[in-house]
Amino acid sequence: MARRPPTDAGRAAGDLRSDVAAEDIAAALIGIFTVAPRPEREDLAARLLDLLMDGLRPAARTP
């Protein structure tokens, strides 16, 4: 059985935009960890992670 990247499963479920690659997610997470590595910046890290997660979702479908 061939292994598929987790991004394939997310796209198939409709939970991940079709134009997102695993490398995009890794780069964004590295950026978040770089900008907000200290405990006093936990709020910033949480906000950036929320923005990332929102950006990975496909746009809402209109009827």
Buried (B, 14 or more C-beta within 10 A) or exposed (E): EEEEEEBEEBBEEEEBBEEBEEEBBEEBEEEBEEEBEEEEEEEEBEEBBEEBEEEBEBEEEEE
